[in-house]
Amino acid sequence: MRSERRKKKRKWLRITGIVVLVLLIGIGGYAYSVYKSLTNAVETMHQPIDRKSDKRSEDVSLKDKQPFSVLLLGVDQRKGDKGRSDTMIVLAVNPQVNSVKMLSIPRDTRTEIVGKGTIDKINHAYAFGNEEMSMNTVEHFLDIPIDYFIKVNMEGFKDIVDAVGGITVNNDLDFSQGGYHFPKGEVTLDGKKALAFTRMRHDDPRGDFGRQLRQREIIQGVMREGASLTSLTKYQSIFAALGNNVRTNLTFNQMIDIQKNYKGAAGNVEQMTIKGSGTKINGIYYYIVPDAEKQRLHDELAAQLEINK
């Protein structure tokens, strides 16, 4: 009887051991599959540029947790059209104070287009010289270093929204756009609705500023859904959508360093605003930002980036 009990125990021990082993192998295979999909997506997203900021004496070190800046470009790029950067958002990240300063630059802002030698709308920099000219122009406008860029194809952004399973945003204006109605309050959006939600501008009394608020709502909604546990089951479609629609000069290792060393800052995003006025010059509408306002923006962002200037 005792030997029979021992045999049964050994049998159940073997069965339990096999089940655990199968689970470990399955989890390991799943983890490898996620890792492989991620590295493939990042490889596709990576777009190096030959550029050095003259506002930094040496490159920022993400391993040493130094503050850094990112220019987020939302490019409305359709078939046969290079597009313009209708969304320009500067993110200044400081892990020491665990915060991110987020500044949306109105697309009609009048400034020097660095590398072109003209005064024009700031969003034209991308049409003239891609990411590099956009970075140089924004860097000159704010007088701070721009370390990295992330470019999102807004036409394909709907794929990213659909990949995370849709998003929920807080809408502060009742309006209709693109055949959809968006009431005030919490609104759930799929990809097509999200694209229409971000594109409305003319019926908003705040103009481009209202549009910027909606764009930030979309970006934060994607970040929330992308970080949720349920997204683990959708990782392949998420990575595929990112690979198809996002380009950045950040490398895989730099992304890992940011995830490891800066994740505390992501929970504290402070939105900055630009104060200026609209006017027409030679029949063209521009947004004019006074020098004193540019200095104020510079001082706040320079302090965030810990630049002594």
Secondary structure, DSSP 8 states (H G I E B T S, - for coil): -HHHHHHHHHHHHHHHHHHHHHHHHHHHHHHHHHHHHHHHHHHHHB-------TT-SS---TTTT--EEEEEEEE---TT----EEEEEEEEEETTTTEEEEEE--TTBEEEETTTTEEEETTHHHHHHHHHHHHHHHHHHHTS---EEEEEETTTHHHHHHHTT-EEEEE-S-EEETTEEE-SEEEEE-HHHHHHHHH--TT-TTTHHHHHHHHHHHHHHHHHHHHSGGGGGGHHHHHHHHHHHEEES--HHHHHHHHHHSGGGGG-EEEE----EEEEETTEEEEE--HHHHHHHHHHHHHHTT---
